[in-house]
Amino acid sequence: MPVHRSGTARRGPIAAAGILLSSLALVLGSTGTSGAADTPARGSATMGMGVAKHDGVGGPPGDTRDVQTVQTEGVDTSSHNGNVAWSTLWNSGVKWAYVKATEGTYYTNPYFAQQYKGSYNVGMIRGSYHFATPDTTGGAAQADYFVDHGGGWSRDGKTLPGALDIEWNPYGDACYDKSEAEMVGWIHDFVNQYKARTGRDAVIYTAASWWSECTGNSAAFGATNPLWIARYNTDPGTLPAGWGYYTMWQYTSSGPTVGDHSKFNGAYDRLQALANG
């Protein structure tokens, strides 16, 4: 360290400016003022990750013995679950599962094989889902990517139709910088291409509040695509336009073993019917 023998050294304006900028950079880096620290890494999105933040969390669902239709328990998983204890879930009464296969046209779940095959091997009816990023590529391109990387379907009685997870953008603008009409068009492109490739209508997973905000509460899909509604409360609430009932309801992200738990709106034989098309 240099020693100044003639009193306090004076720094020139350039040096002082450099110190000021360095200090500012340290402050921004430590406090996250830029907002970058709050943005998750691409590929890390999970089904329902925005539900609690945007819609809140209420009480647990009511006793399903009080409803006319028996409901069948299910779960959804992604890479953040790692290797899933499928036998534990099966023994607890979980009979179906959806596994994240893809996101955008840039990501595949590295745990997909363990989760997709593992759920099948314990006896579950399972399917796969795609996390949509409408701001990166078109709907048809993402449907192709999904089908090509685990999103296919076969009439084996154990495979559910693929699901489109369309919800709040965890990486930026909630509606992916699209107008309501543009978002509806993107979803049309995805589900039409998925059906062209597989022969099945994709399940649409969404939350009513996001659907209203980003599609203008479009009623365009209720007659064709099964609805998987997300709401962490005592009941599924008001459904998006076009759907008179839900097929599945994700009711919590804090259930046993994997967190995300859902109810299929019917008995096991109706779940099999959905699988068989």
C-alpha positions in Angstrom: 0.0 0.0 0.0 1.6 3.4 -1.0 2.4 5.8 1.8 1.7 9.5 1.2 4.4 11.6 2.9 3.1 15.1 2.1 -0.3 15.1 3.7 -3.7 13.9 2.4 -3.6 13.0 -1.3 -6.2 14.7 -3.5 -7.9 12.6 -6.2 -8.6 14.0 -9.6 -12.2 14.2 -11.0 -11.7 11.1 -13.2 -10.6 9.0 -10.3 -13.4 10.3 -8.1 -15.9 9.5 -10.7 -14.5 6.0 -11.0 -14.8 5.4 -7.3 -18.4 6.7 -7.4 -19.4 4.3 -10.2 -17.7 1.4 -8.4 -19.6 2.2 -5.2 -22.9 2.4 -7.1 -22.3 -0.9 -8.8 -21.6 -2.5 -5.4 -24.9 -1.1 -4.0 -26.9 -2.3 -7.0 -25.3 -5.7 -6.9 -25.9 -6.2 -3.2 -29.5 -4.9 -3.1 -30.9 -6.2 -6.3 -32.2 -2.7 -7.3 -31.9 -3.7 -11.0 -34.5 -6.4 -10.5 -32.4 -9.0 -12.3 -32.0 -11.0 -9.1 -35.7 -11.5 -8.8 -36.1 -13.0 -12.3 -35.8 -16.8 -12.3 -33.5 -18.6 -14.7 -35.1 -19.6 -18.1 -36.4 -23.2 -17.9 -37.1 -23.1 -14.2 -40.8 -22.2 -14.5 -43.2 -24.6 -12.8 -47.0 -25.1 -13.1 -48.8 -22.6 -10.9 -45.7 -20.7 -9.8 -47.6 -17.4 -10.0 -50.9 -18.5 -8.4 -50.2 -17.7 -4.8 -48.5 -14.4 -5.6 -51.3 -13.1 -7.8 -54.4 -14.8 -6.4 -53.4 -15.5 -2.9 -54.0 -18.7 -0.8 -57.2 -19.5 1.0 -58.3 -22.5 3.0 -58.2 -26.2 2.0 -60.9 -27.7 -0.2 -64.1 -28.9 1.4 -64.7 -32.6 2.0 -65.2 -34.2 -1.4 -67.7 -36.6 0.2 -70.1 -33.7 0.2 -70.1 -33.3 -3.6 -72.0 -35.4 -6.0 -69.0 -36.5 -8.1 -66.2 -38.4 -6.7 -62.8 -36.7 -7.3 -59.5 -38.4 -8.0 -56.3 -37.1 -6.6 -53.4 -36.1 -8.8 -50.1 -34.3 -8.8 -47.8 -32.4 -11.2 -44.0 -32.4 -11.1 -41.0 -30.6 -12.8 -37.3 -30.6 -12.5 -37.3 -28.9 -9.1 -38.9 -32.0 -7.6 -35.9 -34.1 -8.7 -36.4 -37.9 -8.4 -39.9 -38.3 -7.1 -41.0 -40.9 -4.6 -43.8 -42.3 -6.7 -44.6 -45.3 -4.5 -45.2 -42.9 -1.6 -47.6 -40.9 -3.6 -49.4 -43.9 -5.0 -49.8 -45.4 -1.5 -51.3 -42.0 -0.3 -54.0 -42.2 -2.9 -52.6 -40.3 -5.8 -53.7 -42.0 -9.1 -52.6 -39.6 -11.8 -49.8 -37.2 -12.6 -48.6 -34.6 -15.1 -44.9 -34.1 -15.7 -43.3 -31.0 -17.1 -41.7 -32.0 -20.4 -40.7 -28.7 -22.1 -40.7 -24.9 -21.9 -40.6 -22.6 -24.9 -38.4 -24.2 -27.6 -35.3 -24.1 -25.5 -35.8 -26.4 -22.4 -36.5 -30.0 -21.6 -36.9 -31.4 -18.1 -33.7 -33.4 -17.1 -35.8 -35.5 -14.7 -38.5 -36.2 -17.2 -37.7 -39.9 -17.7 -37.7 -40.7 -13.9 -40.9 -38.8 -13.4 -42.8 -39.8 -16.5 -41.8 -43.5 -16.4 -41.8 -43.7 -12.6 -45.4 -42.6 -12.3 -46.4 -45.1 -15.0 -44.5 -47.9 -13.3 -46.4 -47.6 -10.0 -49.7 -47.7 -11.9 -50.6 -44.1 -12.4 -52.3 -42.6 -15.4 -49.9 -39.8 -16.5 -49.4 -37.1 -19.0 -46.9 -34.3 -19.7 -47.2 -30.6 -19.8 -45.6 -27.7 -21.6 -44.9 -24.3 -20.0 -45.8 -21.7 -22.6 -43.6 -18.7 -23.3 -45.6 -16.8 -26.0 -43.0 -14.1 -26.3 -40.2 -16.4 -27.5 -41.6 -18.4 -30.4 -45.0 -19.1 -32.0 -47.7 -21.4 -30.7 -47.3 -24.0 -33.4 -43.5 -24.2 -33.0 -43.9 -24.8 -29.3 -46.5 -27.5 -29.8 -44.1 -29.2 -32.2 -41.3 -28.9 -29.7 -43.5 -30.3 -27.0 -44.6 -33.3 -29.0 -41.1 -34.0 -30.1 -39.8 -34.0 -26.5 -42.2 -36.0 -24.5 -45.6 -34.5 -25.2 -47.0 -37.2 -27.4 -50.1 -39.3 -26.8 -51.0 -43.0 -27.3 -54.3 -44.8 -26.7 -52.9 -47.2 -24.1 -55.3 -46.3 -21.3 -52.4 -44.8 -19.2 -51.5 -41.6 -21.1 -53.4 -38.4 -20.7 -53.5 -35.7 -23.4 -50.8 -33.1 -23.2 -51.4 -30.0 -21.2 -50.7 -26.4 -22.1 -49.6 -24.4 -19.0 -50.5 -20.8 -19.9 -50.2 -18.4 -17.0 -48.2 -15.4 -15.6 -44.9 -14.9 -17.2 -42.2 -15.4 -14.5 -39.6 -13.7 -16.7 -41.3 -10.4 -17.6 -44.6 -8.9 -18.6 -47.5 -11.0 -17.2 -49.1 -11.3 -20.6 -45.9 -11.8 -22.5 -46.2 -8.4 -24.2 -49.2 -9.6 -26.2 -52.6 -8.1 -26.7 -55.7 -10.1 -25.8 -56.3 -11.0 -29.5 -52.6 -11.9 -30.0 -52.7 -14.2 -27.0 -55.9 -16.0 -28.1 -54.3 -16.4 -31.6 -51.1 -17.9 -30.0 -53.2 -20.4 -28.0 -55.2 -21.3 -31.0 -51.9 -22.0 -32.9 -50.7 -24.2 -30.1 -53.8 -26.3 -29.6 -54.5 -26.7 -33.3 -51.0 -27.9 -34.0 -51.0 -30.3 -31.0 -54.2 -31.8 -32.2 -52.8 -32.1 -35.8 -49.8 -34.0 -34.4 -51.5 -36.2 -31.8 -55.2 -36.4 -32.6 -56.1 -35.1 -29.2 -57.3 -31.7 -27.8 -54.8 -30.4 -25.3 -55.8 -29.7 -21.8 -55.5 -26.0 -20.9 -54.1 -25.2 -17.5 -54.7 -21.6 -16.4 -56.0 -19.3 -13.6 -59.2 -17.4 -14.1 -57.7 -14.0 -13.2 -54.8 -14.5 -15.7 -57.2 -15.7 -18.4 -59.4 -12.6 -17.9 -56.4 -10.2 -18.0 -54.5 -11.7 -20.9 -57.2 -13.2 -23.2 -60.0 -10.8 -22.4 -61.8 -13.9 -20.8 -62.0 -15.6 -24.2 -64.7 -18.3 -24.6 -63.1 -19.8 -27.6 -61.7 -23.0 -26.1 -64.4 -24.2 -23.8 -66.1 -26.5 -26.3 -62.9 -28.4 -27.2 -60.2 -28.2 -24.6 -60.5 -29.7 -21.1 -59.9 -27.1 -18.4 -57.4 -27.5 -15.6 -58.1 -24.6 -13.3 -55.6 -23.2 -10.7 -57.0 -21.8 -7.5 -55.5 -22.4 -4.0 -58.7 -22.0 -2.0 -61.7 -23.9 -0.7 -63.3 -24.2 -4.1 -62.3 -23.6 -7.8 -64.1 -20.3 -7.9 -65.6 -18.8 -11.1 -64.4 -20.5 -14.2 -63.1 -18.7 -17.3 -65.7 -18.0 -20.0 -66.7 -20.9 -22.2 -66.2 -23.7 -19.6 -69.2 -24.9 -17.7 -67.1 -27.2 -15.5 -63.5 -28.0 -14.8 -61.8 -31.3 -15.6 -59.0 -30.8 -13.1 -58.4 -28.4 -10.3 -55.0 -27.6 -8.9 -55.9 -26.6 -5.3 -52.5 -26.4 -3.5 -48.8 -26.0 -4.0 -48.0 -27.3 -0.5 -49.4 -30.8 -0.5 -47.5 -33.9 0.7 -44.4 -35.3 -1.1 -44.3 -33.0 -4.2 -46.3 -29.9 -3.2 -48.6 -29.4 -6.3 -51.8 -31.4 -5.8 -54.9 -31.5 -8.0 -58.3 -33.1 -8.1 -59.7 -34.7 -11.2 -63.4 -33.9 -11.4 -64.7 -37.5 -11.6 -64.1 -41.1 -10.5 -61.1 -43.2 -11.7 -63.1 -44.7 -14.7 -63.7 -41.2 -16.0 -60.0 -40.5 -15.8 -59.4 -43.6 -17.8 -61.9 -42.4 -20.4 -60.0 -39.1 -20.7 -56.8 -41.1 -21.3 -58.4 -43.2 -23.9 -59.9 -40.3 -25.8 
